[in-house]
Structure formats: structure tokens, C-alpha cells
Amino acid sequence: MRDYFIKFIGLISIPALLGAASSIGYVKTLQGNVTITHKDKTIVPLKQGDKVFEKDLIKTADRSTVGITFEDNTRISIGSNAEFFVDAYLFEPANKNVAFKSNLFKGSMGCVTGLISKIKPDAMEIKAKTATIGIRGTSFVVEVKE
């Protein structure tokens, strides 16, 4: 009976493992109401420690902020009433395969770059309504007004 149970657990776990995406970062700090819309369109309230994935849309409410630390140690702080989208993220430093492409649709954010911009300076990009910022290893703040 025990062998059947173990086989059953293994069979139901395989689809979850095959479809599971790897997280690219996590919520380090959070204040107020922040939601995340995942690639599959599910919307979830964020809490400290939650994982962030490629193609996630993060929205902050009035008087709300969130701080995210990514795999390469890039740190992004998103201010109130903001929308930030992680378009592409790749961090394979051994092969120098790195990329961080994102969009700030509205609101403000601050950033302290991590290893991606050090490994490949033109691999990090943040788009806003009227500008694209190519990051070359630094810290900065940007605001998009409606």
C-alpha cells in the first residue's frame, strides 16, 4: 500500500514540477496594499517574502510601497500608485547570459543595480512612457507621471 501511495504522490507532482517557473526575486519590504498579476492573469495581494516571476505586473496603491530583491542582487523600490512590469529576466552568470528588461508604466521607483549590469552593461533596461534607460551599473530614481 505504501508503494502505491508514493507512486501516486510522484505522479501528481510531475506536472507541477514541469510547469513550475523559477522565481527571479522576492519581496524584501512592503508597506500598504500591493498586488501582483502573474503571467496566468491571477491577481494576488503581495506580502513580505513572496516570490516574483518573469512577466509579473506589480501594482502599488495609495501610500503603499514595495522593495524587491532580484537574483542578481538588483534592488528595486516601487513607490505609491505605481505599475511595474518585469518583461524579461535571465541570470546565468557563469555563461554571461544575463538580461533584465522592465517597464515602469506609472509612478516612481528607485534602483540599485546588481550583477547583471556589471556582467553585461547593456543587458539592463527600464522603459518608461517617454524614455528608455540603459543601465550601466549605478543607482537611480525615475518617475512616470500620468
C-alpha positions in Angstrom: 0.0 0.0 0.0 2.8 2.4 0.9 4.4 1.8 -2.5 1.2 2.8 -4.3 0.9 6.0 -2.2 4.5 7.0 -3.1 3.9 6.4 -6.8 0.6 8.3 -6.6 2.4 11.3 -5.0 5.1 11.2 -7.6 2.6 11.1 -10.5 0.7 14.1 -9.3 3.9 16.0 -8.6 5.3 15.7 -12.1 3.0 18.2 -13.8 3.6 20.8 -11.1 7.4 20.4 -11.4 7.3 20.6 -15.2 5.2 23.7 -15.2 6.8 25.4 -12.3 8.6 28.6 -13.2 11.7 29.7 -11.3 11.3 32.8 -9.2 13.6 35.7 -10.1 13.3 37.6 -6.9 11.4 38.1 -3.7 9.6 40.9 -1.8 12.0 42.2 0.8 9.9 45.1 2.2 6.3 46.0 1.8 4.0 48.7 3.2 0.3 49.1 2.5 -1.6 47.4 -0.4 0.4 45.9 -3.2 -0.8 43.3 -5.7 0.9 41.2 -8.3 -0.6 39.9 -11.5 1.1 36.8 -12.7 1.5 35.6 -16.3 -1.6 33.5 -16.0 -3.6 36.6 -15.0 -4.1 35.6 -11.4 -4.1 38.7 -9.1 -2.7 38.1 -5.6 -2.1 40.6 -2.7 1.7 40.6 -2.0 3.3 40.1 1.3 6.8 40.2 2.5 8.8 37.1 1.4 6.6 36.4 -1.7 8.4 35.3 -4.8 8.4 37.4 -8.0 8.5 35.9 -11.5 9.2 37.0 -15.1 6.1 38.6 -16.7 4.7 39.7 -13.3 3.0 43.1 -13.0 3.3 44.8 -9.6 0.8 47.5 -8.6 1.0 49.7 -5.5 -1.9 51.5 -4.1 -2.0 55.0 -2.5 0.5 55.3 0.4 2.0 51.8 -0.5 5.5 50.8 -1.4 7.4 47.6 -2.1 11.0 46.6 -2.2 12.1 43.7 -4.4 15.5 42.0 -4.4 16.3 40.1 -7.6 18.5 37.0 -8.0 21.5 39.1 -9.1 21.0 41.4 -6.1 19.4 44.3 -8.1 17.2 46.1 -5.6 14.1 47.9 -6.8 11.9 50.1 -4.6 8.5 51.0 -6.1 6.5 54.0 -4.8 2.8 54.7 -4.3 0.3 54.4 -7.2 2.8 52.7 -9.5 2.8 49.9 -12.1 6.0 48.0 -12.7 6.3 45.1 -15.2 9.1 42.5 -15.4 9.3 41.9 -19.1 12.3 39.6 -19.3 14.8 38.3 -16.7 17.7 36.0 -17.3 20.5 35.4 -14.8 23.1 32.7 -15.8 26.3 34.5 -14.8 28.6 31.5 -15.5 27.7 31.8 -19.2 27.4 35.6 -19.1 23.7 35.1 -20.2 22.1 37.9 -18.4 19.1 40.3 -19.1 16.8 42.5 -17.2 14.1 44.2 -19.2 11.2 46.0 -17.4 8.6 48.7 -17.8 7.5 51.4 -15.4 4.0 52.3 -16.6 3.3 54.9 -13.9 4.6 56.0 -10.6 8.1 56.2 -9.2 10.9 53.7 -8.5 14.4 53.6 -7.3 17.0 51.1 -8.3 20.4 49.9 -7.1 21.8 47.6 -9.8 23.2 44.2 -9.1 25.4 41.8 -11.1 23.6 41.9 -14.4 24.7 45.4 -15.2 28.3 44.6 -14.1 28.5 41.4 -16.2 27.0 42.9 -19.3 26.4 46.7 -19.0 23.8 47.0 -21.8 21.7 44.0 -20.6 19.6 46.0 -18.1 16.9 48.3 -19.4 13.9 50.0 -17.9 11.3 51.5 -20.2 9.0 54.4 -19.3 6.4 56.3 -21.4 8.8 58.8 -22.9 12.2 57.2 -22.3 14.3 54.0 -22.2 17.0 53.9 -19.6 20.0 51.8 -20.3 21.6 50.9 -17.0 25.4 50.7 -16.7 25.9 49.8 -13.0 24.6 52.5 -10.7 21.7 53.6 -8.7 18.9 56.0 -9.8 15.3 57.1 -9.3 12.7 57.6 -12.0 9.1 58.9 -12.0 6.4 58.5 -14.7 3.6 61.0 -14.4 0.2 60.3 -16.0 
